[in-house]
Amino acid sequence: MSLIEETSTMFIKVCGLTTEQQIDWACDLGYDAIGVVVTPRSKRCCSPERARALAEHARRKGILSFAVAYEVDEVDDSASAFDVIQLYEWAPLANLAYASATRPQANQHAAYFFYDASVGSGVYAEIPDWVRTLPGRVVIAGGLSVGNVESVINRYQPYGLDVSSSLELAPGIKSEALMAEFKAEVVRATNAGRA
């Protein structure tokens, strides 16, 4: 059995997808979720029409879809097509994935909390210890790669991981080989931690 065929209990989202083929790769490789960026501030931004088409493709393939933006106004034209809305500004949404580098306040409830100090830049920064103490679905994002993901898993034992730029040949152009390599490393590291 290859590493890719082995399963991991770690939730893994691949973000910044721009084509149906990339979604197909994510499904084939066993990723749990995909992210489509809809903020115009990103080099990976998809138009509302394109974002909705990608979300529909993800739904047909049976993979969870996230619309990713800074604030809620940026997802107005595409939110209904997605399963989860990931924002860097908290909003009272039932399907919110709140992304921040600061600890959420007691009243900032969300379906997921994404710790991301990079704010979509893909630059890895040291993760504070308080991340380990947060309840719920805590996902670590920001500059994750094959080179650092094992230490992140071992130290923080998060619910999940969110990866993007380290799997690209250029912004928005994912590599199937790099996606496979990252997934295999997460499976290896997760299984090694259980041994």
N, C-alpha and C positions, 0 to 999 in steps of 0.2 A: 504494500500500500504506500503510495507517495504521500509526502507531507500535505499536499493540497487536498488529498482525499480524506486525511484525518480531520477530525472535527475539533473545534475549540469552543469553549463556553464563553469566550470573549466576544462581545458585540463589536463589530468593525464597520465603520461607515467610510466610504470613499467619496470625497467631495470634489466639486468643481467639474463635474461631468458635462460634456457638451454634445455628445452624440449617442444615438441608440446603440451603436456598436460597443461603446464604453460601458453602457448599462448591461449589455449582454455579457461582457467580460466579467463584470462584477458578480453577476448571477452565477456564471460558470465557475468562478473561483471561490464561491461561497461567502462573499461579503453579505452583511446583514442589511445594509442600507446604502442609499446613494444620495448625494447632495447636488442640487442645481443652484448655482448662484444667480440671484436676480437683482442684486444691487448694481447700479451703473458705476459705482466706485471701484469695481473689480475688473481685472483683465479677463476674467472667466465669465463675465455677465452674459446671460442669455435673455433675449427679449421675452416678454410675457407669452407670446404665441409659441416660441420655441420651448420655453420652460414648461408650458402646459403639455406640449407634445411629448417631451421627455418624461414628464410625470405619468402620462397615460401609458407610455411604453413600459415604465417601471411597474405600473399596476398590472399590466398584462403579464409581465414576467414574474410577478409575485414578490417583488422586493420593496421594502419600505422606502418612501421618498421624502426628502427634506427640501424645502425651499429656504435658501440661505440669503439673509440680508442684514443690514445694520438696524433698520427701524421698520416698524409695521407698515408704514405708508408705502414702502418699496415693494411689498408683496400683494398689494391690493388687487392687482390684475391677474395674479396667478395662484393665490393662496388656496382657493377651493379645489385645485387639482392635486394638491399635495397632502400627504398623511401628517406631516409635522412641519411647523414653521420655526426655523432657527434664526434668532435675532440677537444682536449685541446690545440691544436696548430692551429692557424688560417690558412686557405687555401682558395684560390679563387674558391670555388665550389658553383654552383647555389643552391644545396640542402644541404648546410652546416648548422649544428647546432653547433655554436661555444660555447664551455664551458670554463669558466675562472672565476677567483676570482678578476680580474681587469676589469675596465671599457673598453669596446672595443673602439679602435680609430675610428675616423671619416671615415676612408677608409676601415674599417673591417666590411663590410656588410655581413649579414648572414640571412638565413630564420628564424632561432631561435637564441636567446642568452640564454644559460644556465648559471646562476650564480651558481658556485660550488666551494666553498673554500676547500672542502674535497678532491677534485681530485680523486673521486672514493673510498675514504677510508670509507665513511659512517659516518664520525664524524661531528656532527653539530657544526657550529660556528656562532657567531653573524653576521648578514647580514648588510652591510653598507646601509645607507639611499639613496645613489645615485642609487641603484637598482630600487627604486620607480620611478625615473625620466627617465629611459631609454624608448625609443619608441619601438614599435614592439612587437614581441612574446617573452616576457621574461619569462623564466621558472626557478623556484628555485629548486635546487637540493642540496644534501649533508646532510645526517643525518636526513632527515625528518621521522617523526613517528606519530603515533596516538597522542602522548603526546604533540607535538609541532606544528602540522600542522595548527590548528585553529589560533594560534597567528601569524603564518607566513601569512596566508590568510588575516587576519584582518589588519595587519600592512602594508603589501606590495601589496596586491591585484594584484598578478601576473597574467599573461596570463595562466600559468600552473605550474604544479608540477612534479618532477621526483623523484621516490622512488625506493629503492632497498633493502639494507641490513636489514632494520627493518621488512621486510616481509619474512625473511629467517629463516629456521631451521639450515642451514649451508650454506657457500658460494655456490651460484648457485642452492640451494634447496629451492624453494619458498613454502610457506604455503598458501593454498587456503583460509583458515580461516583468516589469517593475511591480505591477500590481500582484502578480503571482509570487514574486520574491518576498514582498512585504507580508502577504497573507501566510506564506510558509514560515516566515520568521516568527510571526505572532503565534501560530500553532505550535512551533517548536518551543518557544519560550513559555507558553502556557502549560504545555505538557511537561516540560522540565520542572516547572514550579510545583506541579502536582506529584512528581516522582519522589 
